[in-house]
């Protein structure tokens, strides 16, 4: 228990004593990479609800009738 605690505390102390902080990445380079300047194709927008058909509530029916209506053979 003491060894992991001491290792963690020593890492924090050494990190606090560092003279120069780590440099942040250049933000302008990231913005330049995101600019669409090449020959990219237009993807076009498609609504996620384009093929949706709403279902209305129906009255209760016999489970056998519903099962026969859904079956491929249809006894």
KADALIN-V655392 format. One record per backbone hydrogen bond with DSSP energy under -1.0 kcal/mol. CO is the residue of the C=O (numbers start at 1). NH is the residue of the N-H. E is the energy in kcal/mol with one decimal. If there is no record, write none. Layout:
co:CO nh:NH e:E
co:CO nh:NH e:E
//
This chain:
co:1 nh:5 e:-1.3
co:2 nh:6 e:-2.7
co:3 nh:7 e:-2.3
co:4 nh:8 e:-2.2
co:5 nh:9 e:-2.4
co:6 nh:10 e:-2.4
co:7 nh:11 e:-1.9
co:8 nh:12 e:-2.0
co:9 nh:13 e:-2.5
co:10 nh:14 e:-2.4
co:11 nh:15 e:-2.0
co:12 nh:16 e:-2.0
co:13 nh:17 e:-1.4
co:26 nh:30 e:-1.1
co:27 nh:31 e:-1.9
co:28 nh:32 e:-2.3
co:29 nh:33 e:-1.5
co:35 nh:37 e:-1.4
co:38 nh:40 e:-1.9
co:47 nh:50 e:-1.5
co:49 nh:52 e:-1.2
co:62 nh:66 e:-1.9
co:63 nh:67 e:-2.5
co:64 nh:68 e:-2.7
co:65 nh:69 e:-2.1
co:66 nh:70 e:-1.5
co:67 nh:71 e:-1.3
//
